[in-house]
Amino acid sequence: MPAHDHPLPPAAAPPSHRDVRTTVVVPVRSLEGGHVRADLPGPGPPLAVVGHCDTVWPEGTLATMPFVTDGDVARGPGVYDMKACLVLVLAAIDEAGSGRRSLRVFITADEEQGSRTAREPLREAVDGVAAAFVVEPPTAQGHLKTSRKGLGRFRIWVEGRPAHAGTNLLEGASAVEELAQQVIRV
């Protein structure tokens, strides 16, 4: 088992969808880009709860693969990653009741595309929090995810110096070779 995957204790196993009954009303702010933020009052520095509402499925998938439930099983685009986790967030808020500490919930609408428009509002949402929890689902073996790979985007500019390879090779500088070296460094 990878070091960042840990079995869930039995008490933390997710309930079936029939067990999730919530009456919680969460005041939310819709942000530019389709993101959602909710600040729930309570004592102490807030805990951040972060999730996403987009999926990797192409637009129109619901026409051929609609959301359906069959007993305790829900199927459809994004059900496992991440819709079920968002339902559990609401259930946990409801279960905690009025005695819970303050929470800052942030749901990004573009996580599957690298959170291009969510970066700044997410930074603002986690500013000053005591801890942040990303509500990704467990692995197929039921192991809790405790770390993520992350994503990085880089721009590298290189410039070569032309030279004839047969007569004055040493006067040149290969931009392709330099780019390859820079990629290795990154």
C-alpha positions in Angstrom: 0.0 0.0 0.0 1.5 3.4 -0.9 2.5 5.5 2.1 -0.2 8.1 1.4 -3.1 5.5 1.4 -4.4 4.3 4.7 -7.3 1.9 5.5 -10.4 3.7 6.8 -11.3 2.7 10.4 -14.7 0.9 10.4 -16.4 3.9 12.1 -15.3 6.2 9.2 -16.7 3.9 6.5 -19.2 5.9 4.4 -22.9 5.2 5.1 -25.2 3.9 2.4 -27.1 6.6 0.6 -30.2 5.6 2.5 -28.5 6.6 5.7 -27.8 10.1 4.5 -30.6 12.4 5.6 -29.8 16.0 5.9 -31.8 19.1 6.7 -28.8 21.4 6.8 -29.2 24.7 5.0 -25.9 26.1 3.9 -25.7 29.7 2.8 -23.5 29.8 -0.2 -21.9 32.4 -2.5 -21.7 31.7 -6.2 -18.3 32.9 -7.4 -17.1 33.8 -10.9 -16.2 30.6 -12.8 -19.0 28.6 -11.2 -17.2 28.0 -7.9 -19.1 28.0 -4.6 -18.0 29.1 -1.2 -19.9 28.8 2.1 -18.7 30.3 5.4 -20.4 28.7 8.4 -20.0 30.3 11.8 -18.7 28.6 14.8 -16.0 28.8 17.5 -12.3 28.8 16.6 -10.4 29.3 13.4 -12.3 27.7 10.5 -11.6 24.4 9.0 -11.5 24.4 5.2 -13.4 21.7 3.4 -12.5 21.6 -0.3 -14.1 19.6 -3.1 -15.1 19.9 -6.8 -18.3 19.7 -8.8 -16.9 19.1 -12.3 -16.2 15.7 -13.9 -13.8 14.4 -16.6 -16.8 13.2 -18.6 -17.5 15.1 -21.8 -20.6 17.4 -22.1 -23.6 15.4 -23.2 -22.6 12.2 -21.3 -25.8 12.3 -19.3 -27.8 11.6 -22.5 -26.1 8.2 -22.8 -25.2 7.5 -19.2 -27.8 9.1 -17.0 -27.7 9.3 -13.2 -29.6 6.3 -11.7 -30.0 4.7 -8.4 -30.5 1.0 -7.8 -31.0 0.0 -4.2 -27.8 1.3 -2.4 -25.9 2.0 -5.6 -25.8 5.2 -7.5 -24.4 5.4 -11.0 -23.6 8.2 -13.3 -20.9 10.6 -14.4 -18.9 11.9 -11.4 -20.8 9.9 -8.7 -17.6 8.4 -7.3 -15.4 11.4 -7.9 -16.8 13.6 -6.3 -20.5 13.9 -6.0 -20.9 11.3 -3.2 -18.2 13.1 -1.1 -20.1 16.4 -1.5 -23.3 14.7 -0.2 -21.3 13.4 2.8 -20.0 16.9 3.5 -23.6 18.1 3.9 -24.4 15.1 6.0 -21.4 15.7 8.2 -22.3 19.4 8.7 -25.8 18.4 9.6 -24.6 15.7 12.0 -22.2 18.1 13.7 -25.1 20.4 14.5 -24.7 23.9 15.9 -21.8 22.8 18.2 -19.3 22.4 15.4 -16.5 24.8 14.8 -16.5 27.3 12.0 -16.1 25.9 8.5 -15.2 27.4 5.2 -16.5 25.1 2.3 -15.1 25.7 -1.1 -16.3 23.8 -4.2 -14.3 24.4 -7.4 -15.9 24.0 -10.8 -12.7 23.4 -12.7 -10.6 20.9 -10.7 -10.4 18.4 -13.5 -8.9 21.1 -15.8 -6.2 22.1 -13.3 -8.2 24.7 -11.3 -7.3 27.5 -13.7 -10.0 29.9 -12.5 -10.2 28.6 -8.9 -6.7 29.3 -7.8 -7.2 32.8 -6.4 -10.6 32.2 -4.8 -9.3 29.0 -3.3 -6.3 30.8 -1.9 -8.6 33.4 -0.3 -10.9 30.6 1.0 -8.0 28.9 2.9 -6.4 32.0 4.2 -6.3 31.8 8.0 -7.8 28.3 8.3 -6.6 25.9 11.0 -6.5 23.0 8.6 -7.9 22.0 5.2 -9.6 18.8 4.2 -10.0 17.7 0.6 -12.9 15.4 0.4 -11.7 13.0 -2.3 -13.2 9.5 -2.3 -11.1 6.6 -0.9 -9.2 4.3 -3.2 -11.0 1.2 -4.7 -9.6 -0.7 -1.7 -11.2 1.7 0.7 -8.0 3.5 1.7 -8.1 7.1 2.8 -6.2 9.5 0.5 -3.9 11.6 2.6 -1.8 13.3 -0.1 -2.1 14.4 -3.7 0.3 14.6 -6.7 -0.7 18.1 -7.5 -0.2 19.9 -10.8 2.4 22.3 -12.1 2.5 24.5 -15.2 5.7 26.0 -16.4 6.7 28.3 -19.2 10.3 28.0 -20.3 11.9 30.2 -22.9 15.1 29.1 -24.6 17.0 30.7 -27.5 19.5 29.0 -29.7 22.4 30.3 -31.7 22.5 29.1 -35.3 25.7 27.6 -36.6 26.6 25.2 -39.4 27.0 21.7 -37.9 29.7 20.7 -40.4 31.9 23.8 -40.3 31.4 25.7 -37.0 29.4 23.5 -34.6 31.0 25.0 -31.5 29.8 28.5 -32.4 26.2 27.3 -32.1 23.9 26.7 -29.2 21.0 24.2 -29.6 17.7 25.5 -28.3 16.3 22.0 -28.4 19.2 20.6 -26.3 18.8 23.5 -23.8 15.0 22.9 -23.6 15.6 19.2 -22.9 18.0 20.1 -20.1 15.6 22.6 -18.6 12.7 20.1 -18.6 14.9 17.6 -16.7 15.7 20.3 -14.1 12.0 21.2 -13.7 
